[in-house]
Amino acid sequence: MVMKNKQENVPAGKFKAECLAMMDVVAEGTVEYVITKRGKPVAKLVPVGKPSKPVFGCMKGTAKAVGDLLAPVDVAWEAHEGA
């Protein structure tokens, strides 16, 4: 069973004064804060998920070059025939 984090509404003024302490509580993963301005929700402070793998380089080492990649192809192309 997945436990949902407790969610608390916090006025912007209180958040401004206590934001570093609130960030520590959120990092523990037990509370999420909804920051309000004049009683209306404007932002939400939630824990960061697991970092994802970078896209660039993720396939490194998965392919193998076979043969001479720079050698000419044995098949004539239409573009070479002047068609």
VEXMI-408556 format. One record per residue: x negated, y negated, z negated of N, C-alpha, C, O in turn. Coordinates in Angstrom, 2 decimals. Atoms other than C-alpha are relative to their C-alpha. Last residue first. Layout:
N
X  Y  Z  X  Y  Z  X  Y  Z  X  Y  Z
...
END
This chain:
83
-1.41  -0.19  -0.34  -18.72  -10.00  63.68  0.85  -1.19  -0.35  2.06  -1.17  -0.12
-0.47  1.22  -0.67  -22.38  -11.09  63.62  1.45  0.08  0.39  1.87  -0.61  1.33
-0.21  -0.30  -1.41  -23.63  -7.56  62.88  0.47  -1.23  0.77  0.56  -1.19  1.99
1.29  -0.06  -0.68  -25.14  -8.58  59.54  0.14  0.21  1.50  -0.78  -0.09  2.25
0.56  1.34  -0.02  -21.78  -9.70  58.17  -1.34  -0.03  0.72  -1.70  -1.05  1.31
-0.61  0.75  -1.09  -20.28  -6.36  59.09  -0.62  -1.38  0.14  -0.80  -1.86  1.26
-1.20  0.75  0.35  -22.72  -4.62  56.78  0.52  -0.74  1.21  -0.24  -1.08  2.12
-0.08  1.34  -0.59  -25.17  -1.94  57.84  1.31  -0.66  -0.38  2.36  -0.02  -0.38
-1.20  0.20  -0.80  -25.49  1.01  55.43  0.00  -1.43  0.53  -0.22  -2.37  -0.24
0.11  -0.74  -1.25  -28.94  2.02  54.17  1.17  -0.24  0.94  1.09  0.11  2.12
-1.02  -1.03  -0.09  -28.94  -0.69  51.48  -0.10  0.66  1.37  -0.36  -0.02  2.36
-1.13  0.24  -0.91  -32.17  -2.64  51.09  0.96  1.20  0.02  0.56  2.34  -0.22
0.21  -0.58  -1.33  -34.30  -1.98  47.98  1.20  -0.28  0.89  2.32  -0.37  0.39
0.31  1.05  -0.96  -33.88  -4.37  45.04  -0.21  0.50  1.42  -0.38  -0.30  2.34
-1.14  0.91  -0.12  -32.11  -2.01  42.64  -0.23  -1.08  1.05  0.73  -1.71  1.50
0.51  1.34  -0.26  -34.65  0.76  43.16  1.16  -0.94  0.26  1.83  -0.83  1.29
0.48  0.32  -1.35  -33.32  3.93  41.58  -0.49  -1.43  0.08  -0.56  -2.15  -0.91
0.51  -1.18  -0.69  -31.20  4.36  38.47  -0.42  -0.41  1.40  0.37  -0.99  2.14
0.27  0.28  -1.41  -30.62  1.46  36.05  -0.64  1.24  0.62  -1.63  1.76  0.10
1.32  -0.45  -0.43  -29.11  2.69  32.78  -0.15  -0.28  1.49  0.71  0.09  2.28
0.09  -0.33  -1.43  -26.22  1.09  30.93  -1.44  0.41  0.33  -2.39  0.05  -0.37
-1.02  -0.99  -0.36  -25.32  1.06  27.22  -0.05  0.40  1.46  0.62  1.36  1.85
0.44  -1.38  0.22  -28.49  -0.59  25.88  1.02  1.05  0.39  0.78  2.24  0.15
1.43  -0.23  -0.18  -26.97  -4.06  25.51  -0.34  1.46  -0.33  0.05  1.99  -1.37
0.15  -1.21  -0.83  -23.17  -3.94  25.77  -1.47  0.37  0.22  -1.78  1.29  0.98
-0.65  -1.13  0.66  -22.58  -6.37  22.85  -0.15  1.30  0.80  0.01  2.38  0.23
0.97  -1.00  0.44  -25.18  -8.79  24.22  0.63  1.23  -0.62  -0.09  2.14  -1.02
1.19  -0.07  -0.83  -22.83  -11.73  24.44  -0.99  0.99  -0.60  -1.38  0.88  -1.76
-0.35  -0.49  -1.33  -19.49  -11.01  22.81  -1.25  0.19  0.85  -1.40  1.20  1.54
0.13  0.98  -1.08  -20.71  -11.37  19.23  0.30  0.64  1.35  0.01  1.82  1.56
1.27  -0.16  -0.71  -19.29  -8.84  16.77  -0.09  -1.05  1.10  0.93  -1.41  1.69
-0.03  -0.90  -1.15  -16.45  -10.14  14.63  -1.37  0.09  0.65  -2.23  -0.77  0.45
0.52  0.58  -1.24  -16.85  -11.60  11.17  0.03  1.02  1.13  -0.26  2.20  0.93
1.31  -0.54  -0.33  -14.54  -10.04  8.59  -0.50  -0.64  1.29  0.27  -0.82  2.23
0.06  -1.43  -0.29  -11.67  -12.29  7.67  -1.41  0.45  0.29  -2.36  -0.34  0.23
0.46  -0.28  -1.34  -11.99  -15.70  6.02  -0.05  1.51  0.18  -0.47  2.24  -0.72
1.34  -0.57  -0.15  -9.92  -16.20  2.90  -0.32  0.29  1.45  0.56  0.58  2.26
-0.03  -1.46  0.07  -6.94  -18.55  3.10  -1.41  0.55  0.12  -2.29  -0.13  0.64
1.34  -0.46  0.33  -6.43  -22.28  2.52  0.07  1.50  -0.24  0.67  1.95  -1.22
0.03  -1.20  0.82  -3.26  -23.46  4.27  -1.46  0.42  -0.20  -2.23  0.46  0.76
1.16  -0.86  -0.24  -2.49  -26.85  5.68  0.06  1.19  -0.94  0.80  1.21  -1.92
0.81  0.53  -1.10  0.29  -29.45  6.05  -1.19  0.90  0.34  -1.72  0.83  1.45
1.23  -0.75  -0.25  3.17  -28.16  3.88  -0.75  -0.56  1.22  -0.15  -0.81  2.27
-0.07  -0.77  -1.24  5.68  -30.91  3.01  -1.32  0.72  0.24  -2.38  0.12  0.09
-0.87  -1.17  0.12  6.12  -32.11  -0.58  0.11  0.86  1.25  0.75  1.91  1.22
-1.37  0.47  0.25  4.69  -35.58  0.03  0.99  1.15  0.03  2.11  1.01  0.51
0.10  1.47  0.02  1.57  -33.90  1.41  1.43  -0.52  -0.06  2.23  -0.29  0.85
-1.17  0.80  -0.38  1.27  -30.20  0.71  -0.31  -1.49  -0.10  -1.14  -1.93  -0.88
0.21  1.39  0.41  -1.65  -27.79  0.68  1.15  -0.84  0.55  1.48  -0.78  1.73
-0.65  0.82  -1.02  -0.60  -24.15  0.84  -0.12  -1.44  -0.50  0.44  -1.79  -1.53
-0.61  1.28  0.35  -3.07  -22.15  -1.24  0.61  -0.65  1.24  0.01  -0.68  2.31
0.05  0.89  -1.16  -3.87  -18.46  -0.94  0.72  -1.28  -0.41  1.72  -1.24  -1.12
-0.93  1.13  -0.14  -4.67  -16.41  -4.04  -0.24  -0.70  1.33  -1.37  -0.82  1.79
-1.24  -0.22  0.75  -6.20  -13.00  -4.80  1.04  -1.09  0.22  2.23  -0.86  0.01
-1.04  -0.71  -0.74  -9.01  -12.68  -2.27  1.30  0.23  -0.73  2.07  1.11  -0.35
-0.24  -1.25  0.74  -12.00  -13.56  -4.43  1.11  0.82  0.64  1.20  2.02  0.42
1.03  -0.95  -0.43  -12.90  -16.14  -1.77  0.13  1.34  -0.72  -0.25  2.38  -0.17
-0.45  -0.57  -1.27  -9.57  -17.88  -2.49  -1.00  1.05  0.49  -0.61  2.07  1.04
-1.12  -0.90  0.31  -10.59  -18.41  -6.13  0.48  0.70  1.28  0.75  1.90  1.26
0.54  -1.17  0.69  -13.96  -19.84  -5.08  1.09  1.02  -0.31  0.89  2.22  -0.16
0.68  -0.81  -1.02  -12.29  -22.16  -2.57  -0.59  1.26  -0.63  -0.55  2.33  -0.01
-1.04  -0.74  -0.72  -9.94  -23.37  -5.31  -0.62  0.89  1.07  -0.16  2.00  1.31
-0.45  -1.08  0.88  -12.92  -24.34  -7.49  1.05  0.86  0.70  1.05  2.09  0.56
1.10  -0.96  0.11  -14.41  -26.33  -4.61  0.37  1.18  -0.89  0.06  2.33  -0.57
0.15  -0.86  -1.17  -11.05  -27.97  -3.78  -1.12  1.03  -0.14  -0.95  2.17  0.28
0.41  -1.33  0.45  -10.26  -29.26  -7.27  -0.34  0.95  1.14  -0.34  2.17  0.94
0.75  0.03  1.25  -9.91  -33.04  -6.87  -0.59  1.36  -0.37  -1.64  1.42  -1.02
1.19  0.83  -0.17  -8.90  -33.02  -3.22  -0.88  0.03  -1.25  -2.10  0.07  -1.15
0.95  -0.75  -0.82  -6.51  -30.12  -3.81  -1.30  -0.77  0.17  -2.39  -0.19  0.08
0.59  -1.03  0.87  -4.87  -32.01  -6.66  -1.02  0.82  0.78  -2.08  1.17  0.25
0.83  0.68  1.00  -4.34  -35.03  -4.41  -0.69  0.99  -0.93  -1.87  0.85  -1.23
1.28  0.39  -0.61  -3.10  -32.88  -1.52  -0.94  -0.67  -1.01  -2.14  -0.44  -0.96
-0.01  1.34  -0.58  -0.37  -31.29  -3.66  -1.39  -0.40  0.48  -2.39  0.02  -0.11
0.86  0.94  0.72  -0.79  -27.54  -4.15  0.11  -1.36  0.68  -0.07  -1.46  1.89
-0.05  1.33  -0.60  1.69  -24.80  -3.22  -0.81  -0.96  -0.87  -0.71  -0.94  -2.09
-0.37  1.13  0.85  0.65  -21.33  -4.36  0.00  -1.29  0.81  -0.86  -1.52  1.65
0.06  1.27  -0.72  0.57  -18.02  -2.49  0.50  -1.12  -0.92  1.56  -1.02  -1.52
-0.92  0.95  0.61  -0.29  -14.72  -4.19  -0.17  -1.34  0.72  -1.30  -1.73  1.04
0.55  1.01  0.89  -2.13  -12.45  -1.79  1.10  -0.89  -0.55  2.08  -1.18  0.14
0.04  1.33  -0.61  -0.22  -9.52  -0.34  -0.53  -0.99  -1.03  -0.20  -0.91  -2.21
-0.46  1.07  0.89  -1.15  -6.11  -1.66  -0.11  -1.33  0.72  -1.16  -1.66  1.28
0.78  1.23  -0.11  -1.37  -3.41  0.99  0.61  -1.06  -0.91  1.80  -1.35  -0.84
-0.84  1.18  0.00  0.00  0.00  0.00  -0.88  -1.24  0.00  -1.82  -1.34  -0.79
END
